[in-house]
């Protein structure tokens, strides 16, 4: 099955790099991140996987569209972005 999640705070390749590394630990494949559209698509086989990925994204500072985006979440995304840039 294929999922598409629209996230907040996705700004650059550093963010995308961090997101890719975070969700690679879930049971997903064919991860595609579109920075311009703030979307993440991936293949999965277990229905619980989407919830797990959304939780991982929120912890990294990238809540799905429509979820609360508090200042602390935005700060997490900046930190995640900076870390992602160092490992490009």
Secondary structure, 3 states (H helix, E strand, C coil): CEEEEEECCCCCHHHHHHHHHHHCCCCEEEEEEECCCCEEEEEECCCHHHHHHHHHHHHHCCCECCCCCCHHHHHHHHHHHHHHHHCC
